Amino acid sequence: MKDSHVADDVTRAAVELFATQGYATTSVQQIVERAGVTKGAMYHYFESKDDLLFGIYERLLNLQKARLDEIIARGGDTEEVLRAVCEDVLETSIEHLDEGTVFFRSMHLLSEPRRQEVTRRRRAYHDEFAALITRGQSEGSFRTDIPVAMLVAHFFSDVHYLSHWYSPQGPEDRALVAAQLTDLFLSSLRS
């Protein structure tokens, strides 16, 4: 195994174990055995199990934030930009469903500084998302009778609920699910 793959192998093993048996009941020994590495190799990349849990979600946060920035930078009609952002966050959340599931089940077990960092980063993402809604409101395209914070919460509740019903083995294709949930959301925004 190449050294550059150790962090990925450890992360993949942790996601599998956390998803099947839970974060609290998974030991570091189980993770390294599943990954086929030593504890020393794991600790070279992750300071603790808390660091590993944070790292799982950090990868998803980084991916979604980078894609958000790319979509916004391309510019265009506000509704179409918001559509692209919504579809992207839904598709990446489905693509990384296990990581999101593990995180939402275990976020409360993170150390306080890590929880605060996640909250800060999610808020920054939500602020950019909210700015698109506000822009659409100022253009007269989106309703103004409901606070923007409520509209943002409405959309992200669908994202966070995916792990409760979506199955990659089911009949619903992730792109179709993303498009349909986005259509429902955008319909609820129109004035």
N, C-alpha and C positions, 0 to 999 in steps of 0.2 A: 504494500500500500504506500502510495506517495504521501509524504508529510503534508503537502498542501491540501490533501483530502481529509485529513483527520478531523478538522472542525466540522466539515459537512457530514462526515460519517457519524460523529458524536451527536450532532444536531438531529439528524435523521433518526437515529436510535432513540434519542430522548423523546422526540415527537411521537414515535410509535408507542413507546412505553407509557408516556404521560396520557396518551389518548386511550389506551386500553386499560390501564390500571390506576391512573391518576398520578398527579405530581407528588403529592404528599407520601404516597406509598411506594414510590419508585426510588430505589437507592442508586447512588453513584456507581456502585459495583455492577448493578444490573445494566446500567447505561454503557459502561465501558466494555462489558462482556458482549452486549448486543452489537456495539460498534467495532469490536475486535481490536481494541487499543488498550493501553495501560492507563491507570489513573494519572500517572505523570504526564502522559501525552494529552489527556483531556484537560488537566490543570494548566497545561501550557497555553491553551486557548481560552479556557473558562476558569475564573477564579473560584466559582462555587456553583451549586445547583441553581441558586437564585440568578447568577450571572447567565447561566444556560437558558433558563426560562425567559429572562429579559431578552437574550439574544435571539430566541425564536421569534418573538414578536417584533423585535427591532428590524429584522430582515423584511418582514411584511410591511412595517411602517415605512422603511426606507424605499422599498419598491413602489408602494402606492404614492408616496410623496414625490418621488422622481417622476412618475408618470403623470401625476397631477400637474406638476410644473411644466412638463413637456406639452401637455394638452392646452394649458392656459397660454403658453408662449406661442403656440400656433395661431392663436387668435380666432376670430370669426364671430358669427352670430351668437349672442349670449345663450340662447336656448340650445343651439347645437354644441357649444362648448360644454354646457352643463350636461347635456345628454352623453357626450363622450366621457366626461368625468364619472357620471353615475354608472355607465356601463363598465368602465374600467374598474372601479372599486368593487363592483359586484363580481365581475369575472375574476379578478385577482383574489377576492375573498373566497370564491368557490374553488379556484385552483389551489389555494392554500387553506382549504377548509379545516384540515386537521390542526394546523398551526393556530388558526383563529379559535378553534374549539378548545384546544388545550389552554390557550391564553385566557379566554373568557371564564373558563372554569377555575383557573388558578391565579388570576391576577391579584386577588386579595392576599395571596401568600407571598407576594414579592415584598422585599424590604421597602420601607417607607420612601427612601430616596428614589428607588426604582419606580414605584407607583407614581410618585410625583412627576418623574421624567416622562413616563408614558402619558400621563394626563396632559402635561405641557405639549407634547408632540401631537397628540390627538386633537387638542384644542387648536393648535396652529393649522392643522389640516382642515378642521371644521370651520375655522375663520375664513380660509380661502374659499371653501365651498359656500359659506354664507355670503361672501362678497359677490359671488356669481348670482345668487338669488337677489341680493340687494340691487345689483346692476340691472337685472331683469325687471325688478319692481320700478326702478327709476325710468326705465324705457317704456313702462306701461304694459309689459308683457305678462308679469306675474302679479298675483293678488297681493294686496297689502293689508287685508283684514285679519291676518294671522301673523303673530310675531315670527320673525325670521328664525329665531332659536327653536321655535316649535316646528317649523318646516324642516330644519336640519335634523332635529331629533326624529321626526317622522320618517325621513329617508333612512337614517342610520339604524333605526330599529329594525327595518327590513334586512339590512346587511347583517346585523348581529344575530338575527333570528334564523339565518340560513342553516346553521348547524343543527337546528332542531327538526328540520324537515327535508333539506336537500340531500340527495344521495347521488354520487357520481355514477352508480350502477343503475339509477332510475331512468325513466324515459325522457326526463327533461335535460336538454342540452344546455350547458352553462351560458352560451351566447344568447340562446333564446330566453332563458330565465332572466338574464341581465337586461335584455331589450324589453321584455314584458314588464318587469318591475320598474324600469326607467320610464316606460310609457305611462304606467299608473301614477308614478310620482309627478311627472311633468304635467299630466292632466290635472292633478290636484293643485298645481301651481298657477295654471292659467287664469287670468282675470276675466 
